[in-house]
Amino acid sequence: MKHFSEYYRWALGVIDKSGIVQDRSSLHRQYVSRTEGIVRAPKAGGFAKPGASPAGLIFIDDAFLRFEERIVIERDGTIFHVFYTYHYQQPNGWYFRYDKLESPFKDLAKTVIEPQCHLHVAQNAPRFNTNATNLAEVLDLIKHNSYT
């Protein structure tokens, strides 16, 4: 890939090929440059409250994925995720969220160190250190654990 528009088309294809998304109408893209941009669903950011109405990518069982990712495409075609958040929530309120911060967060006053790439499961803390992920991997995880 050389341009952000190609990445956005790739993301649409990944969503459609997953076979588990029934509504992607809230998907939004924002160009920063030809090689950098933000993809999000829904257009307005923020985290979902437990029991919230579905917003973002709506799955076949009314679970949803709210996400935002900022990507840069390097000269060699490598895709670099500057940051992301992928918040998957089931209708009963159970959720997980993968986050990648632009840099690790340290609050020395509270002795909190938040890993740059981390996972929340069903609550805000603890934050589990993870490897970097992407939209395709998150959709695969959701499909294999919730729809097989």
N, C-alpha and C positions, 0 to 999 in steps of 0.2 A: 504494500500500500504506500501511496505517496501523498494522498490528500485526505483531509478529514471527511469529505463527502464520501469517499470510499469506505472509510471506517463506519460511518453511519449506515450505509447500505449493508455492510457486513453485519452490523448489530441487528438490523431489521430481519435479515435472513436467519440469524441465530434464533431470534425470538420466534419467527414463523415456523422454523424447522423443529422447534422443541415439541410442538404438538400439544402443549399444556396451557398456552395462553389464549384466552378467549377474547380479550380486548386489550389492544395496545394503542388505543386512540389518544391517550394522554402522553405518549412519547414525544419528546421535544429535543431539538438540537439547537445549539448556540455556537456559531463560528467565532473563534478568536482570531484565527488566521487561516490560510489554506491548509496548514498542517497541524492546527491545534483547535480543540473545541470541547464543548461539554455536551454530554447526552444525559437526559434525565427523564424520569417519569414519576410523578406527574410534573407539570411545568413548575409549580410552586414547590419549594423544598420543605424540609422539616421532617420530623419523625412522627410516626403514627402512634396514637394513644391506644392502649389496650381496648379491644372491642370497637375500634374505629371502623367506619365504612371503608370498603375497598377503594384504594386509590393507587394509581400507578399501573403496572401491568397486572391485569386481573386474570387469575387462573380459572380453570374449568370448575373448581369447587368454591369459588369466591375468595380463596386466599389471594394475596397480592404481594407484589414486589415493588417497593419504592426504591429508586436508586438514582444516583448521580455519579458521574465519572468525568474527570477531565483528562483528556489524552493529548499527547504530543507525538507526532510521527517523525521519527528521526530521518536523516538523509538516506540511510540505508534501508528504510522501510520498517524498522523496528518500532513497535507501538509501546510507548512509555505512559503508564498511568501516573499522573501527578498526584491525584487523590481519587478516592472512590468511597461510596457507601452503598451497600446492597442490603436492604431491610426486607426480609421475607416474613410475612405474618399470616397465620391461619385464622379462619373465622372464630375460633375459640379464644383468640388473643395470644396464643403461644407464638414466639418469634425467635429468629436469630438475625444477626446483622454482622456483616463483614465491613470493616472500615480500614481505609489506608489514609493516614494523615500525611500532610506535606512533609512533616518532620516529626520525630517523637516528641510527645508532650511531657514536660516535667514541671510539677508544681511542688517546689521544695518546701513551701509552707505547710502543705498537707502531706508531704512525702509520697506523692502520687507520681508514678512513672507509667505512662501509657505507651505501649509499644506502637511503632509506626503502623504495622499491619496487625490487626487483632480481630477477635470474634467475641460477640456478646451472645449469650444463649439464655433466653427467657427472663433476663434481668440485666440491668445496666452494669453490674459488677458481679464477678470479676471479669476482666478483659483478658481473654486467652491470646497469647502470642501466636501468630500464624504466618505462613508464607503468603506472598502476594497472590491474588486471584483475579478473575475477570468475569465478565457477564456470561460467557459460554460455560465456564466451570460452575458458576453459581446455578445457572439454569439446569445443568446436568445433575448437580447435587439435589436440587429440588425434585426433578423428575424421578430420579432413582430412589429417593427416600419417601416421596409422597404420592407418586402416581404409577407405580409398577405393580 
